[in-house]
Amino acid sequence: MTKSINPNISPAPEKFMGTFVLAMLSVSAIISLRNLPTTALLGTQSIIFFLAAGLCFFIPVALACAELASGWPKQGGVYLWVEEAFGPKWGFLAIWLQWVESVVWLPTILSFIAATTAYLINPILLNNKLFLVGIMLVVLWGTTFLNFKGIKVSSLFSTIGVVAGTIIPGIVLIVMGLSQLPKAETLGLLRFSSDTLFPATELGTLVTFTAILLGLCGMEIPAYHVKNVRHPRQEFPKAMFLATFIILAISIFGTLAIAAVIPKTDMSLISGPMQAFHIFFNSFGLSWAAPLLAGLTLLGSLALLNTWIIGPSKGLLSTAQEGQMPPLFKKTNPAEVPTALLYLQAICGTVLISIFVFNPSVHAAYWIVNTLAAQIYLLMYFILFLALIRLRYTQPNTARSYKIPGGKLGVWIVGGIGAITCVLALLIGFVKPTDIEVHYAAHHYALLLLIGMIVCSLPPFIFMWYHKKVNTK
């Protein structure tokens, strides 16, 4: 799942963002090096996968969120948009899916942070599960308590971390990777031909498309800033296309850079970027620089985690304040931080970390958790696309500073393509992958994911049942 969202960055009301600034905000909200090893398993096929994901999912999400944010810019985000279209129950379900997806996703980013830390101290520690669990728990609870300080401290840390720890290492990775492409093609690690560019028809390979979509999720957060754009109708589409180009370029070339030096059989889904940095710098006689880049990457990952610790919880707080959750979850501290929800998130994360790390195959656990997170998020986006279409019919006169062009037909095209892509990718996610060794039979693998989705989706219905029962007494 790519997750570099920073909901805390917001320009002053009197300032306006131009096309370039808006595009950079979107880039900083999406891009992450953590996802590259997963897509590197595809080799040159990743190019087609990324282009398809951009056209069928990434751009539709950007345009949908632009219209929804400009029409309903109040606090609440996804919850507010879906509530306006289908009522508070569906709004609660949508924002819950976004929140629980971030909880399910926690072990993947925390394992990357732990692996990077181990690489910096002693690579042997990568095989020490107690060390990995210890680092993951310390970081999880540390960032949770950091967010108790409020938005100002949290946003400053996230902003510095994203620039220094994601963009800079990403550029270095790509530049050094491009120098290895001719050698990689000679060794057979990458082959650029019509046979290798186009995806294989096996579902076990196509399942990676679901992981790619997770890496492109999060465009709904930058769209909140549409009201700070002077000419949103003209500038937002251009900014989204520019951001899409930059994000896809970094993702594609970063993926190829890793695939150019690491064979599939040696690829680590958790520490792939560290492997690539080590190989690149050693080949140039600059082995001392690898730990430096690893340290910057660690900073970027901490910034990503820090942002996702607070973001979805702030959205879920809106439902708690409207009485759809037990009163306990309305609790905030003087800095208006939803402390009860953050504690709940950290406790759930602790349980998932224990299950994740002590699984016999960490790589298999990583893939399953990542796929489940993607499926939950795609379900939320499916609801969001339906809300986009419905609001054009039920509230056509609501002022929107940006509207998807083409009238109702344009909305149906954008929303329809996005919704269909979500459904297809969600269903493909149930297929057992061919490039990852997962110690489950195909039907057990699918059943495990299905049970995970059901369990993660049930709490809103339980809360709503309890709320109705209490109110009818």
C-alpha positions as CSV (number, residue, x, y, z in Angstrom):
1,M,0.0,0.0,0.0
2,T,1.9,3.8,-1.3
3,K,0.9,6.0,1.8
4,S,2.6,9.5,2.1
5,I,-0.5,11.6,3.0
6,N,-0.2,14.8,4.9
7,P,-3.6,16.2,5.8
8,N,-2.0,18.7,8.1
9,I,-0.5,20.9,5.4
10,S,-2.9,23.7,4.4
11,P,-2.1,27.1,3.0
12,A,-3.4,30.3,4.6
13,P,-6.9,31.2,3.1
14,E,-5.6,34.4,1.5
15,K,-3.0,32.5,-0.5
16,F,-3.6,30.6,-3.7
17,M,-1.8,27.7,-5.1
18,G,-0.8,27.5,-8.7
19,T,-0.6,24.4,-10.9
20,F,3.0,23.5,-9.9
21,V,2.5,23.9,-6.2
22,L,-0.8,21.9,-6.3
23,A,1.0,19.2,-8.3
24,M,3.9,19.0,-5.8
25,L,1.4,18.7,-2.9
26,S,-0.1,15.7,-4.7
27,V,3.3,14.1,-5.4
28,S,4.3,14.4,-1.7
29,A,1.0,12.8,-0.7
30,I,1.4,9.6,-2.8
31,I,5.0,8.6,-3.5
32,S,6.8,6.1,-1.4
33,L,9.8,3.8,-1.9
34,R,8.4,1.0,0.3
35,N,6.1,-0.3,-2.5
36,L,8.8,-0.5,-5.2
37,P,10.1,-4.1,-4.4
38,T,6.5,-5.5,-4.8
39,T,6.1,-4.0,-8.3
40,A,9.8,-4.8,-9.1
41,L,8.7,-8.5,-9.2
42,L,6.9,-7.6,-12.5
43,G,10.0,-6.3,-14.2
44,T,9.3,-4.4,-17.4
45,Q,5.6,-5.4,-17.2
46,S,5.3,-2.9,-14.4
47,I,5.3,-0.1,-17.1
48,I,1.9,-1.2,-18.5
49,F,0.5,-1.9,-15.1
50,F,1.3,1.6,-13.9
51,L,-0.1,3.2,-17.0
52,A,-3.3,1.3,-16.7
53,A,-3.6,2.2,-13.0
54,G,-3.0,5.8,-13.8
55,L,-5.7,6.0,-16.5
56,C,-8.3,3.8,-14.9
57,F,-7.9,4.6,-11.2
58,F,-5.5,7.4,-10.3
59,I,-6.8,10.1,-12.6
60,P,-10.5,9.3,-11.9
61,V,-9.8,9.5,-8.1
62,A,-8.1,12.8,-8.5
63,L,-11.0,14.3,-10.5
64,A,-13.7,12.9,-8.3
65,C,-12.1,14.2,-5.2
66,A,-11.5,17.6,-6.8
67,E,-15.3,18.0,-7.4
68,L,-16.3,16.6,-4.1
69,A,-13.9,18.7,-2.1
70,S,-14.9,21.9,-4.0
71,G,-18.6,21.3,-3.4
72,W,-18.4,20.1,0.2
73,P,-15.2,21.6,1.7
74,K,-16.3,21.3,5.3
75,Q,-14.5,19.1,7.9
76,G,-15.2,15.4,7.5
77,G,-13.9,14.6,4.0
78,V,-14.9,11.2,2.9
79,Y,-17.5,10.9,5.6
80,L,-19.2,14.2,4.6
81,W,-19.2,13.4,0.9
82,V,-20.7,9.9,1.3
83,E,-23.1,11.1,3.9
84,E,-24.4,13.8,1.6
85,A,-25.1,11.2,-1.1
86,F,-26.4,8.2,0.9
87,G,-26.9,9.2,4.5
88,P,-24.9,9.0,7.7
89,K,-24.8,5.2,7.9
90,W,-23.0,4.9,4.6
91,G,-20.8,7.8,5.5
92,F,-19.8,6.1,8.7
93,L,-19.0,2.9,6.7
94,A,-16.8,4.8,4.2
95,I,-14.7,6.6,6.8
96,W,-14.4,3.5,8.9
97,L,-13.0,1.6,5.9
98,Q,-10.4,4.3,5.4
99,W,-9.5,4.2,9.1
100,V,-9.4,0.4,9.5
101,E,-7.4,0.1,6.2
102,S,-4.7,2.3,7.8
103,V,-4.7,0.1,10.9
104,V,-4.3,-3.1,8.8
105,W,-1.6,-1.3,6.8
106,L,0.5,-0.5,9.9
107,P,2.5,-3.7,10.0
108,T,3.8,-3.3,6.5
109,I,5.2,0.2,7.0
110,L,6.5,-0.7,10.5
111,S,8.2,-3.8,9.2
112,F,10.0,-1.6,6.6
113,I,11.1,0.8,9.3
114,A,12.3,-2.0,11.4
115,A,14.2,-3.6,8.5
116,T,15.8,-0.3,7.6
117,T,16.9,0.2,11.2
118,A,18.3,-3.3,11.3
119,Y,20.2,-2.6,8.1
120,L,21.7,0.5,9.6
121,I,22.8,-1.2,12.8
122,N,23.7,-4.7,11.6
123,P,22.0,-6.6,8.7
124,I,22.1,-9.8,10.7
125,L,19.3,-8.3,12.8
126,L,17.0,-8.7,9.9
127,N,16.5,-12.3,11.0
128,N,16.0,-11.4,14.6
129,K,12.2,-11.3,15.1
130,L,12.3,-10.0,18.7
131,F,14.4,-7.1,17.5
132,L,12.0,-6.3,14.7
133,V,9.0,-6.5,17.0
134,G,10.7,-4.3,19.5
135,I,11.4,-1.6,16.9
136,M,8.0,-1.8,15.5
137,L,6.3,-1.4,18.8
138,V,8.5,1.5,20.0
139,V,7.9,3.4,16.7
140,L,4.2,2.7,16.7
141,W,3.6,4.0,20.2
142,G,6.2,6.7,19.9
143,T,4.5,8.3,16.8
144,T,1.1,7.8,18.5
145,F,2.3,9.9,21.5
146,L,4.0,12.4,19.2
147,N,0.6,13.1,17.6
148,F,-0.8,13.9,21.0
149,K,1.2,17.1,20.8
150,G,-1.1,18.4,18.1
151,I,-1.1,19.2,14.4
152,K,1.7,21.8,14.4
153,V,4.4,19.4,15.6
154,S,3.0,16.5,13.6
155,S,2.8,18.4,10.3
156,L,6.3,19.9,10.7
157,F,7.8,16.4,11.1
158,S,5.9,15.0,8.2
159,T,6.7,17.8,5.8
160,I,10.5,17.6,6.5
161,G,10.5,13.8,6.4
162,V,8.6,13.4,3.1
163,V,11.0,15.8,1.2
164,A,14.3,14.6,2.7
165,G,13.3,10.9,3.1
166,T,11.3,10.1,0.0
167,I,11.9,12.5,-2.9
168,I,15.7,12.7,-2.5
169,P,16.4,9.0,-2.1
170,G,13.9,8.2,-4.9
171,I,15.8,10.5,-7.3
172,V,19.2,8.9,-6.3
173,L,17.7,5.4,-6.8
174,I,16.4,6.2,-10.3
175,V,19.6,7.9,-11.4
176,M,21.8,5.1,-10.3
177,G,19.3,2.5,-11.6
178,L,19.3,4.0,-15.1
179,S,23.1,3.4,-15.3
180,Q,22.5,-0.3,-14.7
181,L,19.7,-0.9,-17.3
182,P,22.1,-2.0,-20.2
183,K,23.8,-4.4,-17.8
184,A,20.5,-5.7,-16.5
185,E,19.2,-6.4,-20.0
186,T,22.4,-8.3,-20.8
187,L,22.1,-10.4,-17.6
188,G,18.4,-11.1,-18.4
189,L,17.1,-9.3,-15.3
190,L,15.1,-7.0,-17.5
191,R,14.1,-7.4,-21.1
192,F,12.4,-4.7,-23.2
193,S,10.3,-6.4,-25.9
194,S,6.7,-6.8,-26.8
195,D,6.7,-10.2,-25.0
196,T,8.0,-8.9,-21.7
197,L,6.3,-5.4,-21.7
198,F,2.7,-6.6,-21.8
199,P,1.3,-8.4,-18.7
200,A,1.0,-12.1,-18.6
201,T,-2.6,-13.4,-18.7
202,E,-2.2,-15.5,-15.5
203,L,-4.3,-14.2,-12.7
204,G,-1.5,-15.0,-10.3
205,T,0.6,-12.3,-12.0
206,L,-2.3,-9.8,-12.5
207,V,-2.9,-9.8,-8.7
208,T,0.0,-7.4,-8.4
209,F,-2.2,-4.7,-10.0
210,T,-4.1,-4.6,-6.7
211,A,-0.9,-3.8,-4.8
212,I,-0.1,-1.0,-7.4
213,L,-3.5,0.6,-6.8
214,L,-2.8,0.7,-3.0
215,G,0.4,2.5,-3.8
216,L,-1.6,5.2,-5.7
217,C,-4.2,5.7,-3.0
218,G,-4.6,8.9,-1.1
219,M,-5.4,11.5,-3.7
220,E,-8.5,12.5,-1.7
221,I,-6.4,14.4,0.8
222,P,-4.7,16.9,-1.6
223,A,-8.1,17.5,-3.2
224,Y,-9.2,19.2,0.0
225,H,-7.2,22.2,-1.1
226,V,-9.2,22.9,-4.2
227,K,-10.8,26.0,-2.5
228,N,-7.3,27.5,-2.3
229,V,-6.8,27.4,-6.1
230,R,-7.6,30.6,-7.9
231,H,-8.9,28.9,-11.1
232,P,-9.6,25.3,-10.1
233,R,-11.5,24.4,-13.3
234,Q,-8.3,25.1,-15.3
235,E,-5.5,24.5,-12.8
236,F,-6.6,21.4,-11.0
237,P,-6.8,19.1,-14.0
238,K,-3.4,20.3,-15.2
239,A,-1.9,19.8,-11.8
240,M,-3.4,16.3,-11.5
241,F,-2.0,15.3,-14.9
242,L,1.4,16.8,-14.0
243,A,1.4,15.0,-10.6
244,T,0.3,11.8,-12.3
245,F,3.2,12.0,-14.7
246,I,5.7,12.6,-12.0
247,I,4.4,9.9,-9.6
248,L,4.1,7.3,-12.4
249,A,7.6,8.3,-13.7
250,I,9.2,7.8,-10.2
251,S,7.2,4.6,-9.6
252,I,8.1,3.1,-13.0
253,F,11.8,4.0,-13.1
254,G,12.2,3.3,-9.3
255,T,10.7,-0.1,-9.9
256,L,13.0,-0.8,-12.9
257,A,16.0,0.4,-10.9
258,I,15.4,-2.2,-8.3
259,A,14.5,-4.9,-10.8
260,A,17.7,-4.1,-12.7
261,V,20.0,-5.2,-9.9
262,I,18.0,-7.7,-7.8
263,P,16.8,-11.0,-9.2
264,K,13.2,-12.1,-8.4
265,T,14.5,-15.0,-6.3
266,D,16.5,-12.6,-4.1
267,M,14.0,-9.8,-3.8
268,S,13.0,-8.8,-0.3
269,L,9.6,-7.1,-0.1
270,I,10.5,-5.5,3.2
271,S,14.1,-4.4,2.6
272,G,14.3,-4.2,-1.3
273,P,15.3,-0.5,-1.5
274,M,18.1,-1.1,1.0
275,Q,19.3,-4.0,-1.1
276,A,19.4,-1.8,-4.2
277,F,21.2,1.1,-2.4
278,H,23.8,-1.4,-1.1
279,I,24.4,-2.9,-4.6
280,F,24.5,0.5,-6.4
281,F,26.9,2.2,-4.0
282,N,29.2,-0.8,-3.8
283,S,29.4,-0.9,-7.6
284,F,30.5,2.7,-7.7
285,G,33.0,2.3,-4.8
286,L,30.8,4.5,-2.5
287,S,29.7,1.9,0.1
288,W,29.9,4.6,2.8
289,A,26.9,6.4,1.1
290,A,24.5,3.5,1.4
291,P,23.8,3.9,5.1
292,L,23.3,7.7,4.5
293,L,20.5,7.0,2.0
294,A,19.1,4.3,4.2
295,G,18.9,6.8,7.0
296,L,17.1,9.3,4.8
297,T,14.7,6.6,3.7
298,L,14.0,5.7,7.4
299,L,13.2,9.4,8.0
300,G,10.7,9.4,5.1
301,S,9.0,6.2,6.3
302,L,8.7,7.7,9.8
303,A,7.0,10.8,8.3
304,L,4.6,8.6,6.3
305,L,3.7,6.6,9.4
306,N,3.3,9.8,11.5
307,T,0.9,11.3,9.0
308,W,-1.3,8.2,8.8
309,I,-1.4,7.8,12.5
310,I,-3.4,11.0,12.9
311,G,-5.1,11.5,9.5
312,P,-7.9,8.8,9.3
313,S,-8.5,9.1,13.1
314,K,-9.4,12.8,12.6
315,G,-11.9,11.8,10.0
316,L,-13.4,9.1,12.2
317,L,-13.8,11.6,15.0
318,S,-16.6,13.3,13.0
319,T,-18.7,10.2,13.2
320,A,-18.0,9.8,16.9
321,Q,-19.0,13.4,17.5
322,E,-22.3,12.7,15.8
323,G,-23.1,9.9,18.2
324,Q,-22.5,6.9,15.8
325,M,-19.8,5.5,18.0
326,P,-19.6,4.9,21.8
327,P,-19.1,8.2,23.7
328,L,-15.6,7.1,24.7
329,F,-14.3,7.7,21.2
330,K,-15.3,11.4,21.2
331,K,-12.6,12.1,23.8
332,T,-9.9,14.6,22.7
333,N,-7.1,16.4,24.5
334,P,-6.5,20.2,24.7
335,A,-4.8,20.0,21.3
336,E,-8.1,18.6,19.8
337,V,-6.4,15.2,19.1
338,P,-8.7,12.2,19.2
339,T,-6.8,10.4,21.9
340,A,-9.2,7.5,22.4
341,L,-9.1,6.6,18.7
342,L,-5.3,6.8,18.7
343,Y,-5.1,4.5,21.6
344,L,-7.5,2.1,19.9
345,Q,-5.4,2.3,16.7
346,A,-2.2,1.6,18.6
347,I,-3.7,-1.4,20.5
348,C,-5.0,-2.9,17.2
349,G,-1.6,-2.3,15.6
350,T,0.2,-4.0,18.5
351,V,-1.9,-7.2,18.0
352,L,-1.4,-7.2,14.2
353,I,2.3,-6.7,14.6
354,S,2.6,-9.8,16.8
355,I,0.6,-11.9,14.3
356,F,2.6,-10.4,11.4
357,V,6.2,-10.9,12.6
358,F,5.8,-14.3,14.1
359,N,4.2,-15.7,11.0
360,P,6.4,-18.5,9.6
361,S,6.8,-16.6,6.4
362,V,7.2,-12.8,6.9
363,H,7.1,-12.2,3.1
364,A,3.8,-14.1,2.8
365,A,2.3,-12.2,5.8
366,Y,3.5,-8.9,4.2
367,W,1.8,-9.7,1.0
368,I,-1.5,-10.8,2.6
369,V,-1.7,-7.8,4.9
370,N,-0.9,-5.5,2.0
371,T,-3.5,-7.1,-0.2
372,L,-6.2,-6.9,2.5
373,A,-5.4,-3.2,3.1
374,A,-5.8,-2.6,-0.6
375,Q,-9.1,-4.4,-0.9
376,I,-10.5,-2.5,2.1
377,Y,-9.4,0.8,0.6
378,L,-10.8,-0.1,-2.9
379,L,-14.2,-0.8,-1.3
380,M,-14.1,2.7,0.2
381,Y,-13.2,4.2,-3.2
382,F,-16.1,2.2,-4.8
383,I,-18.5,3.9,-2.4
384,L,-16.9,7.2,-3.1
385,F,-17.3,6.9,-6.9
386,L,-21.0,6.0,-6.4
387,A,-21.4,9.1,-4.2
388,L,-19.9,11.3,-6.9
389,I,-22.4,10.1,-9.5
390,R,-25.4,10.3,-7.1
391,L,-24.6,13.9,-5.9
392,R,-24.7,15.1,-9.5
393,Y,-28.4,14.1,-9.6
394,T,-29.5,14.8,-6.0
395,Q,-27.6,18.1,-5.5
396,P,-27.0,19.5,-9.0
397,N,-27.3,23.1,-7.8
398,T,-24.6,22.9,-5.1
399,A,-21.9,25.3,-6.0
400,R,-18.7,23.5,-7.1
401,S,-15.6,25.5,-7.9
402,Y,-14.4,22.5,-9.9
403,K,-16.7,20.2,-11.9
404,I,-15.7,17.2,-13.9
405,P,-16.3,18.3,-17.5
406,G,-18.8,16.7,-19.8
407,G,-21.9,17.1,-17.6
408,K,-23.6,13.9,-16.3
409,L,-22.0,11.8,-19.1
410,G,-18.5,13.0,-17.9
411,V,-19.3,12.0,-14.3
412,W,-20.6,8.6,-15.4
413,I,-17.4,8.0,-17.4
414,V,-15.0,9.1,-14.6
415,G,-17.0,7.5,-11.8
416,G,-17.9,4.4,-13.9
417,I,-14.3,3.6,-14.9
418,G,-13.1,4.2,-11.4
419,A,-15.8,2.0,-9.8
420,I,-15.3,-0.8,-12.2
421,T,-11.5,-0.7,-11.7
422,C,-12.1,-0.9,-8.0
423,V,-14.3,-4.0,-8.3
424,L,-12.0,-5.8,-10.7
425,A,-8.9,-5.1,-8.7
426,L,-10.7,-6.1,-5.4
427,L,-11.7,-9.4,-7.0
428,I,-8.3,-10.1,-8.5
429,G,-6.8,-9.6,-5.1
430,F,-8.4,-12.9,-3.9
431,V,-6.2,-14.8,-6.4
432,K,-3.1,-16.4,-4.9
433,P,0.1,-14.8,-6.3
434,T,2.6,-16.7,-8.4
435,D,5.7,-14.6,-7.6
436,I,5.3,-14.9,-3.8
437,E,5.6,-18.1,-1.8
438,V,2.4,-18.2,0.2
439,H,1.9,-21.4,2.3
440,Y,-1.9,-21.6,1.7
441,A,-4.0,-23.5,-0.8
442,A,-5.6,-21.1,-3.3
443,H,-9.1,-21.4,-1.7
444,H,-7.7,-21.0,1.8
445,Y,-5.9,-17.9,0.7
446,A,-9.1,-16.4,-0.8
447,L,-11.1,-17.4,2.3
448,L,-8.5,-15.8,4.6
449,L,-8.8,-12.4,2.8
450,L,-12.6,-12.7,2.6
451,I,-12.8,-13.3,6.4
452,G,-10.5,-10.4,7.0
453,M,-12.7,-8.0,4.9
454,I,-15.8,-9.1,6.7
455,V,-14.2,-8.7,10.2
456,C,-12.8,-5.3,9.3
457,S,-16.2,-4.1,7.9
458,L,-18.5,-5.3,10.7
459,P,-17.8,-2.8,13.5
460,P,-19.8,0.1,11.9
461,F,-22.9,-2.1,11.7
462,I,-22.4,-3.2,15.3
463,F,-22.0,0.4,16.5
464,M,-25.0,1.5,14.5
465,W,-27.1,-1.4,16.0
466,Y,-26.0,-0.5,19.5
467,H,-26.7,3.2,18.8
468,K,-30.2,2.4,17.6
469,K,-30.9,0.1,20.5
470,V,-29.8,2.7,23.1
471,N,-31.9,5.5,21.4
472,T,-35.1,3.4,21.3
473,K,-35.1,2.7,25.1
